[in-house]
Amino acid sequence: MADRIIRAVTCDGAIKILAMTARETVEEARRIHDLTPLTSAALGRTLIATALLGNDLKGEDHTITVRVDADGPIGSVVAVSDSRGYVRGYCKNPHADLPVRESDRKIDVSGGIGKNGTLSIIRDLGMKEPYIGQVQLVSGEIAEDITAYLATSEQIPSVCALGVLVDRDWSIKAAGGYIIQLLPGVFDDEIDRLEECMRKARAVTECLDEGMSLEQMLRTTLEGFEIEVLDESEGGYKCTCSRERTRGVLMSIGEEEIMKIAEEDGKAEVACSFCDNKYTFDKAELYELVEEIKEKKK
């Protein structure tokens, strides 16, 4: 069953909502990268947030990249989404793991990410240069860091909630999240009502694991607000790599480096960071690339 993304607003026009079920998306990432419970939770949360932000892009060829660089054992975490919410990602150390937190017996995502680092969001909107925003990490829990980014870098008062529930066999039992944003002109009493709802809100994975739909979860979370779903779409894990794109990456390293690889190794094998597909170019193909580079220089 495909994952779902919905866009909704409250009927008074005060609040905008993006929400996603993401069990299949995160499970595919876990399978591809052989993730531990810790890295499933960290990368999974990042994938969900990126898909939600991507689904809010306007142009078909627009993309958004969320990157976390910090001092925890997971290392960097990267996710990229298109404007439909199809996402891909990886983390530097997919086999990193930590004991559950003693305080609440939950996966220690903050410890895995680290608290000293940055969250960067790169929007490629088809312009000459992408728009890049960056903030210092608040907690390393991802959702809080996304909330802080939207408030400080984009001046959008928001609430982000993300969750990944890992089963005993390390498969993904439930995953999803939402981003709630205040729209211009919202009244103070509505802000107060929203803050009260957030204080009482249940965990995303708790709601989804009970079998709630996205709509039920949002109506439970935003009790007292009338919600209108504007549209819905499928989301999922989708890599865009191809042999032709990989060929272009190889060409970008230059003819001297390609010649060195051809002479020393006799071939080049390039693995995609997002899906682990491997593309092999033999010596003859490498020489062809060199000739093509030379032609372009003429």
C-alpha positions in Angstrom: 0.0 0.0 0.0 1.5 3.3 -1.1 2.2 6.1 1.4 -0.1 9.1 1.4 0.5 12.8 1.6 -2.4 15.2 2.2 -2.7 19.0 2.3 -5.3 20.6 4.4 -6.4 23.8 6.0 -8.6 24.7 8.9 -11.9 26.0 7.7 -11.3 29.5 9.2 -8.2 29.8 7.0 -5.9 30.2 10.0 -3.8 27.0 9.7 -2.2 25.1 6.9 -1.3 21.4 7.3 0.9 18.9 5.4 0.8 15.3 6.7 2.2 12.0 5.5 2.1 8.3 6.2 5.5 6.9 5.5 5.9 3.3 6.6 6.7 2.1 3.1 9.0 5.0 2.4 11.1 4.4 5.5 11.0 0.6 5.1 12.5 0.9 1.6 15.2 3.2 3.0 15.9 0.6 5.7 16.1 -2.2 3.2 18.4 -0.4 0.8 20.8 0.9 3.4 20.6 -1.9 5.9 19.7 0.5 8.6 19.8 0.0 12.4 16.8 1.1 14.5 18.8 4.3 15.3 19.5 5.2 11.7 16.0 4.1 10.6 14.6 6.6 13.0 17.0 9.4 12.1 17.0 9.0 8.4 13.3 8.2 8.4 12.3 11.4 10.2 14.5 13.4 7.8 12.9 11.7 4.8 9.4 12.4 6.0 10.1 16.1 6.7 11.8 16.5 3.3 8.9 14.8 1.5 6.4 17.2 3.2 8.4 20.3 2.4 8.9 19.0 -1.2 5.2 18.4 -1.7 4.7 22.1 -1.0 6.9 23.2 -3.9 5.2 24.7 -6.9 7.2 23.7 -10.0 7.3 20.1 -11.4 11.1 20.3 -11.7 11.7 21.9 -8.3 13.6 19.9 -5.6 14.4 20.4 -1.9 17.4 18.9 0.0 17.5 18.7 3.8 21.0 18.0 5.2 22.0 17.5 8.8 25.7 17.7 9.7 26.6 17.1 13.3 29.0 15.4 15.7 27.0 12.2 16.6 27.9 8.7 15.4 25.5 8.8 12.5 27.4 11.5 10.8 25.7 13.5 8.1 22.1 12.8 7.0 20.8 13.8 3.6 17.4 13.6 2.0 16.1 15.0 -1.4 12.5 15.3 -2.5 10.8 16.4 -5.7 7.6 18.5 -5.8 5.3 15.5 -5.5 6.9 14.2 -2.3 8.9 11.4 -3.7 12.0 11.2 -1.6 15.4 9.6 -1.4 18.2 9.8 1.2 21.2 8.3 3.0 23.2 8.7 6.2 27.0 8.6 6.4 27.1 5.8 8.9 24.0 3.6 8.3 25.1 0.9 10.9 25.6 3.4 13.8 23.6 2.3 16.9 23.1 3.4 20.5 21.3 1.9 23.5 17.8 3.3 24.0 17.5 6.2 26.3 17.3 5.3 30.0 14.8 8.1 30.7 12.0 6.9 28.4 13.3 3.7 26.7 13.0 5.4 23.3 15.5 5.4 20.4 18.2 8.1 21.1 18.0 10.0 17.8 19.4 13.1 19.4 22.4 11.2 20.7 22.9 9.6 17.3 22.7 12.9 15.4 24.5 15.0 18.0 23.6 18.5 19.1 26.6 20.4 17.8 25.9 20.9 14.1 23.7 22.5 11.4 20.5 21.9 9.5 20.6 23.1 5.9 17.7 23.3 3.5 18.5 23.8 -0.2 15.6 24.7 -2.5 16.4 24.3 -6.2 13.6 26.2 -7.9 15.2 26.2 -11.4 16.9 29.6 -10.9 20.5 30.3 -11.6 21.4 29.5 -8.0 19.5 27.4 -5.4 18.2 29.0 -2.2 20.2 27.8 0.8 19.2 28.4 4.4 21.0 27.1 7.5 20.5 27.0 11.2 22.3 25.6 14.2 20.7 22.4 15.5 18.4 22.9 18.5 18.2 19.3 19.7 19.1 16.8 17.0 15.6 15.3 17.2 14.9 16.5 13.6 11.3 17.7 14.1 12.4 20.4 16.6 15.2 21.4 14.3 12.8 21.7 11.3 10.5 23.8 13.4 13.3 26.1 14.4 14.5 26.4 10.8 11.0 27.4 9.5 10.6 30.0 12.3 14.1 31.6 12.1 15.2 31.2 8.4 11.8 31.5 6.7 9.8 33.4 9.4 6.9 30.9 9.3 5.5 29.9 12.7 5.3 26.1 12.5 5.0 22.9 14.4 6.6 19.8 13.0 6.0 16.3 14.4 7.8 13.2 13.0 7.8 9.6 14.0 9.3 6.2 13.1 8.3 3.1 15.0 10.7 0.2 14.6 9.5 -3.4 15.2 11.4 -6.1 17.0 12.8 -7.5 13.8 14.0 -3.9 12.9 11.4 -3.5 10.1 9.3 -0.3 10.2 6.0 -0.8 11.9 4.7 2.8 11.5 6.0 6.1 10.3 4.6 9.5 9.5 4.5 13.1 10.4 3.0 16.5 9.9 3.9 20.2 9.5 1.4 22.7 10.8 1.9 26.3 9.8 0.1 29.5 10.9 -1.2 31.6 8.0 -1.0 35.4 7.8 -3.8 37.1 9.7 -4.3 34.4 12.4 -5.8 35.7 15.6 -4.2 35.4 19.0 -7.0 33.1 20.3 -6.4 30.7 17.5 -2.7 30.6 18.3 -3.6 29.9 22.0 -5.9 27.1 20.9 -3.3 25.6 18.7 -0.7 25.7 21.4 -3.1 23.9 23.8 -3.7 21.2 21.1 0.1 20.8 20.7 0.5 20.4 24.5 -2.0 17.5 24.4 -0.9 16.0 21.1 -0.2 12.3 21.0 2.8 10.9 19.3 2.4 10.4 15.5 3.5 6.7 15.6 1.1 6.1 18.5 -1.8 7.3 16.4 -0.8 5.5 13.2 0.0 2.3 15.0 -3.6 2.3 16.3 -4.8 2.3 12.7 -5.8 6.0 12.5 -5.9 7.6 9.0 -4.1 10.8 8.4 -7.4 12.7 8.7 -8.3 11.0 12.0 -4.9 11.8 13.4 -5.1 15.4 12.4 -8.6 15.8 13.7 -7.6 14.2 17.0 -4.5 16.4 17.2 -6.3 19.6 16.2 -9.4 19.0 18.4 -11.8 21.9 18.1 -10.6 23.0 14.7 -12.6 22.1 11.5 -10.3 20.7 8.9 -10.8 20.6 5.2 -8.6 18.3 3.1 -7.6 20.1 -0.1 -5.8 17.3 -2.0 -3.9 14.1 -1.5 -1.2 12.3 -3.4 1.0 9.2 -3.2 4.5 9.5 -1.7 7.4 7.1 -1.6 11.1 6.4 -1.8 12.3 7.0 -5.4 15.8 7.4 -6.7 16.4 9.3 -9.9 19.9 7.8 -10.7 20.6 6.4 -14.2 23.6 5.3 -16.2 23.5 8.5 -18.2 23.5 10.7 -15.1 26.4 8.6 -13.6 28.2 9.1 -16.9 27.9 12.9 -16.4 29.2 12.6 -12.9 32.3 10.7 -14.2 32.9 13.4 -16.8 32.8 16.1 -14.2 36.0 14.8 -12.6 38.0 15.6 -15.7 39.9 13.8 -18.4 43.2 13.5 -16.4 41.4 11.7 -13.5 39.5 9.5 -15.9 42.7 8.5 -17.7 44.3 7.7 -14.4 41.4 5.4 -13.4 41.5 3.7 -16.8 45.2 3.0 -16.7 45.4 2.0 -13.0 42.1 0.1 -12.5 40.9 -0.7 -16.0 37.4 0.3 -15.1 35.3 2.6 -12.9 32.5 1.4 -10.6 30.2 4.1 -9.3 27.6 3.4 -6.5 24.6 5.6 -6.0 24.5 6.9 -2.5 20.7 6.9 -2.5 19.8 3.4 -3.8 23.1 1.6 -3.9 22.8 0.8 -7.6 26.2 0.2 -9.1 27.2 1.4 -12.6 30.4 0.0 -14.2 32.4 1.6 -17.0 35.1 -0.5 -18.7 38.4 0.9 -20.0 37.0 1.5 -23.5 34.1 3.5 -22.1 36.4 5.6 -20.0 38.5 6.4 -23.1 35.3 7.4 -24.8 34.5 9.8 -22.0 37.9 11.4 -22.3 37.5 11.9 -26.1 34.1 13.4 -25.5 35.5 15.9 -23.0 38.3 16.8 -25.5 35.6 17.4 -28.2 33.7 19.7 -25.9 36.8 21.8 -25.3 37.3 22.5 -29.0 
